[in-house]
Amino acid sequence: YTHTHTHTHMNKRSAEQPSPVSWEPSSLVTAVVLCFCVLLGVPGNIAVIILRSHWQHLSSLSQSLMLNLTVSDLLCLITLPLWIYSFLYNWIFGVLTCKLLAYLVYFSLYSSLLTVTMLSIQRYLLVVYLQRYLDHIGKWRVLVLLWLIAMSLSIPALVHEQLTTEQNRTQCHKKYSSDTQQVAVLLTEFLIGCVSCFVVAFAYISLYRKVNQVAFFNNPLTTKLVTSLIVTFFVLWIPYHTINVICVSAILLKNNHMLKICRDSSNIAAALIFVNSCLNPLLYAFASVKKNLPLQNTCQI
């Protein structure tokens, strides 16, 4: 009896934790990227919160947006150890945890994305038009609006995230009731991403042109900062939205081969978004320290 019980227990454990040989390359790559995000992003965002006293030269709204960006990224990153374990082994935390964590991740990412977009709009209005429209609205109204939008956009995660079992592995994945539903969700994510990317690019390119019209601002650091903001934002978000477009095309064309490619690469593309959460502190918070940003010589952003 003891031998049989032990053998059964070992088989059960083996099913829950596949050997390294059974790990898929995409899962390993995703796990490595997410580990990097945890090791770099969590300390980085905590450091930003600790050093927020260096933002005193910024406007009240800017300080609130920067803090909201940091907290959003931190909330997103602290969930990663559970996802890393899931990619390497099984999802063992139940369907409720699956839905709630997925909702938290989506909320954090949307909050971060909207905050970055709002920061670009604020800086555009202030530098190009010397206006503080958003400051007049009030920081709490702006933040509450961002949170409500992020919460609303994250609702599909509560509906579609389910536990799926494939090849003796249980995972927390999206599961749609129909192709139409999946296309609708993917297109919504794509449109939101496109609008945000366009706004951020337009705002910072306009800001760059404006500050370079003044000889005093013709500083290489300004060019480097603005270029870094745009390039990083696009490089880390575009792959995810590109995969979404491929998925939509595969579903509409009923191309199973294209759909498999899409599913195999979707986790890696999503992992790149978490890298953005690691770099945000460097690009937005540390770059806004007064001694490092030439724009601060004339205005508070």
Secondary structure, DSSP 8 states (H G I E B T S, - for coil): -HHHHHHHHHHHHHHHS--GGG--HHHHHHHHHHHHHHHHHHHHHHHHHHTGGGGTTS-HHHHHHHHHHHHHHHHHHTTHHHHHHHHHS---SHHHHHHHHHHHHHHHHHHHHHHHHHHHHHHHHHHHH---HHHHH-HHHHHHHHHHHHHHHHHHHHHHEEEEEETTEEEEEE--SSHHHHHHHHHHHHHHHHHHHHHHHHHHHHHHHHHTTSGGG--HHHHHHHHHHHHHHHHHHHHHHHHHHHHHHHHHHT-HHHHHHHHHHHHHHHHHHHHHHHHHIIIIIGGGSGGG-GGGGT---
